[in-house]
Every structure is written in structure tokens, then in C-alpha cells.
Amino acid sequence: MTLGTITTYAQEMLKTFEETPFNDVDAAILSQLSYAQLDGGIVPTLETTRQLSRLNHDGNSSSRSNSWWGQLHSKLRHRINRREFAEDKGPEPLDDSLRFVSLYEAFWRSEDFESIFPSEANRSQMIELVSAVIASPRFRDIQVGEFTYEYNDERYNDKQFAAMTFLLPDETEFISLRGTEATFVGWREDFELAFNKEIPSQHSALAYINEVHAHAGNREMMVAGHSKGGNTAVFAASKVSPEIQRYIRGVYSFDGPGFITDLMESDGYKTIEPRIHKIIPQDSFIGLMFEGREPYGVARSTASGLLQHFLFSWQVDTEQADFLRLDGVTENALNIANSYVEWTNSLGMTERRQVIDSIFNVLESTGYTTFTEVADNISTAAPVMWNAVSNSNPQNRDIVISAFTNLFSRIFGFNRYIVQVDSFLQRLPFRFGQNDAPQEIERDDGMDRGN
């Protein structure tokens, strides 16, 4: 047995998809690539292909004849006129040359790695993975396109969504849905799964699949994502029409949260469930959030706690072309997941919204926008959060404190940075009548920090 990571697999797996069929590790790699920001003008965007699709039925392009759009329109009409489609079949599929570019063009040619991989936390890992992919006989002929990115920080309409489509050598279209970024907006949308039956990113994923299918024609598809991307993949694949479902040959969720709704009782979910591949690491609770949990397998991660959530830590048996499988998750992961379920179940839907709003108000009071920034600056962030909690709604204070100490500290590891948490909380003025500031907080630089 030779163990590695998704990156070493990309470096060492030299067999084509004809020689070794597409597998879970391949799906994980393409899901990880969805964290790249491909809106730099090289990769065709969904907005571009959407407008090209509309132009299918517009025969008058004289006003654009000398423009970039006019040239694209002429190319489009030339290619489509060679095809025969009945008028009642809707928009004609778009030519692949209008939808996709090579992986090299998309990820490497410009060498603008800071823009393409905006997260400093894993930029070097992403660059190493991409360099392996574009050099690999297995991956290098894959193309990518139809990138889209949607971001809204308006409260109650929070949305962080991104997607791209990969065209495999056998012309299967692999839809890759981005997971949660480190921003509060992304995580707040995740926690809204606790009190909203559906979230904006799920609707965006559904719309994206419908559009890609219209552009692709009757091609087989796979839908996948990591973290929230896995949740939206399962949701969207369950919600598309039966006509589209029959073209979906696989759905992949890598440590994606579950559901609080009756989605899993729906006919759409039951149709797609046999095609769902859900994998979670042994000690991460993310994939176990909520009572509605899809059947899953367990992969071994070399990281600890929440850091296991990230795909770069999952072990791959490169000889078997599969993750190193375990029999089940740890007791710790189940305890945290069940604690979260019990905590949410103890609150009504209105209370859940109020408490989660209060929690993120406290976090956002620091002026930071990500958990990484809070953790890296905990000595200055903690007093600010302390003041925010002390000024919060009295009805929510105890629940917010409980959430931070019993839930968030376990999920995000804040207790790793705060010395004597219990003593710190006993100094809160609204509970014990003391007005002095919290004791000094130190960071143990020897501990792991998430991103």
C-alpha cells in the first residue's frame, strides 16, 4: 500500500480514464479546484454562455458586427447552422469551443496565482495540485468553463456561491460547486441551514445545473462539491426535473452538511440516492450536521479536529486509486454533531435565527471578516467580542455564551487560544456584576489553526 494525498495521486496516477475509470479521488480533485477564482477573462463565464445561448434565436447582429460579441455571435451562428434541431426543442446546445478552455489556459498560463488562488492559507497547496493536474496524462485533456461567482453580504440574504464545469475526455460534464470560504458570510449561510429549509446557494446550484444542461444538450453529468458544495450538489440533484436527473450519473459530497428538511423523503432524492457518493473524515463533524444525513463512507485524515474537513489532509491509497477507508467516525465527531443537533432542536426556528444573528454580530464586531483573522488576532478580538456580548439582548446572552463555550469553541478550536476560558467568562459583568476587562489571552503557536 502506497499512501499519499490528492496531490500525490495527481502526480503519480498516470493512467487515463479508459485504463482506470473515474473514481472518488478524481471527483475530490475536481471539487477542490472549484475554490479557484476563474473570473479573470480567460475562462468563459456562465454569463457569457447565457448571453450566447440567447443569441441563438437572434438573427440580427448588425449592431454588434464589429464588436467582440458580434464576432462570437457570427461564430456561434456558423456552428449552429451546421446542426439540425427542431424548433420545439428549446435552445440549441452551444459548441464546446465557446464554453471551455484547457486547464493550462485557465489555471496556469497567466501565472496570476494570487488572483486565481486568493486564499493564502492553501495557495501553495492549490498551486502544487494544479501543476500536477495539468501535467498528468490522466487530467491534462480535461477542459473547464462556465465559471460563476455570486456573493451577497446582506443579512438574511447571505450568499457565497461559485461553480465551474469540467468537460471530461469522454464528454461527460462534471459540475463542481464550491464549498464554504472562510468568510463570516459563507459560514453564516451554512448556519442558516439550521433555520431555513433552503438557502440561496442551493437555489443557485439548481439554476446552474439547469443552465449547464441546456448548454450541453443530452450529455451525462456528474455533480459534486466539498463542504457546503456537497450539500448543494445533493440538494440540486434531488430538485432538478426527472428529465435532467436521468443524465446525472453521479453525485459527490465531500464532508457536506446534511439537511433539516424532508428533502430525503422526496421522490427526487430517492431517485438520486443510489448515485450519491458521500465521504467524510473520521473526526470532522461537518458532514454529520443536522439529523438528515445521507449514507456515507469514512476516509482517514492525518489532521486533527476541524482541520480534517480540508481535502488536502485525506489519505489516498494511490495503488488502489481510492481513499484510505475506515469503518466509521470517531466518538468525538459524533458527540459534536449530536451536540449541535441537540442545541438546534432545543430552540424554536425564531430563536435559532436570533441566536445565530447574535453570534455573528459578536464575531463581526471585531471588524474582521473571517474566522482565520479572529483566531490569528484573538488577543485583540476577544475584548471586543466580550463587549459585544455584554451589550447583546439579555434574552439571548446565556444561549450565546453557551454556544461559544460549548459549541463554537469545540467546532473552531477557540479554546486553544483562550487561557482559562471558564475564569474569563466568570468576569462577564452581566452575569457576575464585575466590570473589569477579561484576563490576558495568549496564543499557543504550537497549536494548529484552521483557515
C-alpha positions, 0 to 999 in steps of 0.5 A: 500500500502506497499512501499519499494525498490528492496531490500525490495521486495527481502526480503519480496516477498516470493512467487515463480514464479508459485504463482506470475509470473515474473514481472518488479521488478524481471527483475530490480533485475536481471539487477542490479546484472549484475554490479557484477564482476563474473570473479573470477573462480567460475562462468563459463565464456562465454569463457569457454562455447565457448571453450566447445561448440567447443569441441563438434565436437572434438573427440580427447582429448588425449592431454588434458586427464589429464588436467582440460579441458580434464576432462570437455571435457570427461564430456561434451562428456558423456552428449552429447552422451546421446542426439540425434541431427542431424548433420545439426543442428549446435552445440549441446546445452551444459548441464546446469551443465557446464554453471551455478552455484547457486547464493550462489556459485557465489555471496556469498560463497567466501565472496570476496565482494570487488572483486565481488562488486568493486564499493564502492559507492553501495557495501553495497547496492549490498551486502544487495540485494544479501543476500536477493536474495539468501535467498528468496524462490522466487530467491534462485533456480535461477542459473547464468553463462556465465559471460563476461567482455570486456573493451577497453580504446582506443579512438574511440574504447571505450568499457565497456561491461559485461553480465551474464545469469540467468537460471530461475526455469522454464528454461527460460534464462534471459540475463542481460547486464550491464549498464554504470560504472562510468568510463570516458570510459563507459560514453564516449561510451554512448556519442558516441551514439550521433555520431555513429549509433552503438557502440561496446557494442551493437555489443557485446550484439548481439554476446552474445545473439547469443552465449547464444542461441546456448548454450541453444538450443530452450529455451525462453529468456528474455533480459534486462539491466539498463542504457546503458544495456537497450539500448543494450538489445533493440538494440540486440533484434531488430538485432538478426535473426527472428529465435532467436527473436521468443524465446525472450519473453521479453525485459527490459530497465531500464532508457536506452538511446534511439537511433539516428538511424532508428533502430525503423523503422526496421522490427526487432524492430517492431517485438520486440516492443510489448515485450519491457518493458521500465521504467524510473524515473520521473526526470532522463533524461537518458532514454529520450536521443536522439529523438528515444525513445521507449514507456515507463512507469514512476516509482517514485524515492525518489532521486533527479536529476541524482541520480534517474537513480540508481535502488536502489532509485525506489519505489516498491509497494511490495503488488502489486509486481510492481513499484510505477507508475506515469503518466509521467516525470517531466518538468525538465527531459524533458527540459534536454533531449530536451536540449541535443537533441537540442545541438546534432542536432545543430552540424554536426556528425564531430563536435559532435565527436570533441566536445565530444573528447574535453570534455573528454580530459578536464575531463581526464586531471585531471588524474582521471578516473571517474566522482565520483573522479572529483566531490569528488576532484573538488577543485583540478580538476577544475584548471586543467580542466580550463587549459585544456580548455584554451589550447583546439582548439579555434574552439571548446572552446565556444561549450565546455564551453557551454556544461559544463555550460549548459549541463554537469553541469545540467546532473552531478550536477557540479554546486553544487560544483562550487561557482559562476560558471558564475564569474569563467568562466568570468576569462577564459583568452581566452575569457576575456584576464585575466590570473589569476587562477579561484576563490576558489571552495568549496564543499557543503557536504550537497549536494548529489553526484552521483557515 
